[in-house]
Amino acid sequence: MPKAKKSNKRNTFDYTKNRKKLKRKFLKKYKPRIDHPDIRNAWDDKKSMAKNLMEMGLSADPNRSLPVKKQTLFSKDRDDKTPTNIVTKPYILKKLEEEANLPEKDCKTLSSDLIEYVQHMIREHKDNYKAMARDEKNYYQDTPKQIKRKINEYQRCHPQHYEAFISSLAALEPMVQ
């Protein structure tokens, strides 16, 4: 039987590989970057991930922390003697709860082209969406409902601009007649 090609080859040092770079790459994979500064400061590299998270009052596996209890035909009152997790770093949990309770600001914005398009449609057709759909500036052939959705989005994202625009239209209207 033939042997494998490299079975009788001696182990030699590979001068083409940068060992320092390989070690850094391995450590980066082994210890991933933790984005949250409080968790990063409280993290202990000598402990496992599950142990670190348990000390902070967090869960590594949600299926284990909140298990789905199976229903049995004959339910007996049993006292499950499961070990209670001791939270030694509760300040992490409190910080995370505070951050989660902060109101999230709606930071969505619309492009200047879309704002211009919506203003043109309102200026020309007021609230006649069918006429807007037939307008020659409707390059993307939006349906009346799509145009209405875009106008509502403009109202929601830029309420001050919308109010100023509508008030300027109302001020111009009496002079036209």
N, C-alpha and C positions, 0 to 999 in steps of 0.2 A: 504494500500500500504506500502511496506517496505521502510525504509529510507536508504540512502547511508551509508556505513559502518562508515566513519569518520565524519559524519555530527554533531554528538553530542560530539566529542572529543574536549577537551580543547586545545588551542594553547600553546605549551610548547617550551622552548628554546632548540635548538639542540646543545648539547655540542660536538658533533662529527665533526661539521663543523668549519673550520678555517675562521672566518669572514675577517681577514686581507688579507688572500690569495685570497678569493673570490672577495674582492674589487679590489685588484691589477689586477686580471684576467679580471674583468669587464672593468677597466680603460684601460687596454692594448688593448682590443677589441674596446672600444669606441674611443680611440685616437691611431690610428695605427702609427707605426714607419715610419718616413719620412727619406729616405735614403740620399737625396741630402742635403748637409749641408747648402747651401744658403736658400733653401726653408724652411728648419727646423728652421733656425734663424729668418726668416721673418714671420713665421706662428704665428697667434694670436689665442690662444685657446678660447678666448671669442667670436670669430666670427665663422660663419658657414663655411663649406668647400667651398661652392660656392662663398661666399663673399671674403674669403682669396684668392682664385684663381683669382677672378676678379680684386682684387687690384694688383696682380702680373702680370696681363696681360695675364693670362692663361685661358683656358676654362674648365669648369667642364663637360659640355655637348656639344660635337662637333655638334650635330644636331641642337642645338639652336643657336650656334655661326655662323654657316654657313648653314642656312636653304635652302632647295630646294624649289625654288619658283614655284608655280603652274601656268601653263599657262591658261589664260582665253581666251574666244572667242573674247571678246571685250576688248582690252587692253586700259586702261585709265591711264593717268599719274597721279599717286597719290603720295603725299608726306607722306611717313610713318614717323610718329613722334615716333620713337623708341628711348628710352633713350640711350645715348652713355655712354659706360663704362669708368669711370675715373680710369686710372692706377696710383696708388700712389707709387708703388714700381717697377719702370721700370728697375732698376738694375738687378733684378732677370731674367727678360726676356732677357736682354743683355748678362748676364752670360751664360744662357742656349743656346743662339744662338752661342756664341763663342765656347762652348763645342761641339755643333753639327757640326760646321764648321771645327773642327780639323780633319785632315786626319786619318782614321782608319788604324792601322797597321795590316797587315795580319799575325796573330800569329799561323796559323795552322801549325802543324808539323806532320811528319810521324813516325811510329814506326821503331826501328832499324832493326827489322826483314824484314819489307817491303822494306827498303832501301837496305838491303843486297840482297833480292830477285831480285829487279830491277837491281842492279849492276851486279849480276850474269847473268841475262838474256841479258843485253847489252854486257857484256864481251864475252859471248858464241855465241850469234846470231846476234850481231850488230843491224840491224833494220828489221830483218826477223821475223815478229810477228807470222806467222804460225808455224815456227820452235819453237818459244818460247812456243806456246800453247802445242806442243808435247813434250817439255822438261820434264825430269823425276822430276825436282825440282818444277814443277807446281803442287803442292799437291792439291790445291783447284780447279783444272781443269778450270782455267780462259780461256776465249775465247781470240782470238787475239785482239779484240777491248778492252776487259777489261784490258789486259796487256798494251796496248798502252795508255789507260787512266791512269794507274798507273805510267807509265813512265812520262807522261806529268805532272802528279801531283807532282812527284819528281822534275821535272825541275822547276815547279812553286814555290814549297815550299822551296827548297834548291838550288837556282841558283848557288851559289859559289861552293858548294860541287859537283854539277853536272858538272860544267865547269872543276873543278880540276880533276874529275874522267875521263872525256872525254880526257883531255890533257894527263893524265897519260897513257891512252890506246893508244893514238896516238904516244907517246914516246916509248912505248913497241913494237909497230907494226913493225917498220923498223928492229929491232934487231931479230925478229922472222924469217923474210924472209932471 
